Amino acid sequence: MAVTGIGGFFFRARDPDALAAWYRTHFGLTAPDEAVWQQQAGPTVFMPFAADTDYFAAEKQFMINLRVDDLDTMLADLRRAGIEVLTDPSWDTPETGRFARVHDPENNAIEIWEPPPD
């Protein structure tokens, strides 16, 4: 029997209500009266990293990756909202797509990924 998808992503927050509102405002993750997000089908990467990776902050145990279909528009919206966006051309390849990073108000890294066209 195989797993059919990720059923949830749960993490601690100093202010869960404020952090949920931030994700709702900037990424559209859940409406105020629901906790379930109906996502589009598409690729999901599940990958443990070495404990000493420098791919994300050493004091964090996870980094969420959110898939988008228009990275440029998403980044423009985030910048207009005053959110610092990090990009690096070396992150982008024709095989894996394009990437950017932001941090939420509790300094959790969020990788934003536009997969390559089919």
N, C-alpha and C positions, 0 to 999 in steps of 0.2 A: 504494500500500500504506500502511495506517495503523497506528500503534502500538496495541496492544490493552490496555496498562496499564503501570504502573510495575513494573519487575522487581526493583528493590532500592533501598535507600537506604544509602549508604556514607559514613562520615565518620571522621575521626581522633579518637582519644581518648587522654588521658594514661594511663588505666588501663582498657583495653578490657573486661577481664573484669568489673571492678567496675561499670562503666557498663552493660554488658549485663545484669548481675544486677539493677541498679536498674530498668531498663526492664521486665525480666521481672516483678519484684515488683510494680511499681506500675501497669503497663499490660498485663501478660500477653503481652508480645512475645517469642515463642519459648520453647521449653522448653530446659532445660539441655543436652540432647544433640542439638539441631537448630538450624539457622540460618534455616529457612524458616518464614514466618508465612503461614498461609492466611487471608486476610482476606475479609470479606463484600463482596459487590458493592455499589456505591454511588458517589456522586459523588466525584471527585478533582479538585482545582483545581491546575493547573500554571501558575504565574504569576511571571515575572521582575519584580522591583521596581526602581525607579530606585536608582542607587548611593547617593543621599543620602536615602533613605527614613528616616523615624523610626518606621516600623511595627515594627521590631525593632532590636536593638543594632547600632550602626555598625561595630563590630569583628567582627561575625559575617557570614558569607556566606550563611547559610541559616537558616530556621526551619521546623521540622517541624510539620505540622498533623495531629492524630489525630482521626478521626471517632468519635463515640460515639452511642449511642442513649438514654442517660440521664445527662445532664450533672450533675444534682443529686447522684446517687449517686456518680458518679466523683469529684466535688469533695469530698464528705463523706469518702470513703475517703482521698483525698490529704491532707486536713486532719488526719484521725485519725493519719496516718503522720508528721505534723509537717512536711509540705511546704507552703510558702507558696503560696497560690492568689490570683491577681490577677483581678479581674472589673471590668467597667466597663459600665454599662447602655447607653452609647452604642455599644458594639460590636455589640449585639444588634438585629436587625431581623426582622420577619416574613418578609421575602424571603430573607435569608441564614441565619437561625437564631441560635443562642446560642453565645457564645465565653467562654473563660477562658484564662489562661496560668499556666504553672509553669516552673521552670527545673530542669534536671537537675543532678547534682553537679558537672558541669564547666561550668555556667552557660550551657548551650544552652537557648534559649527553646523551649518546646513549647506550641503553641496547641491547645487542646482544643475541638472543634467538634461541636455537636449541630445537624445540618441541620434546616430546617423540616419539619414533617410533610408528607407527600405530598398 
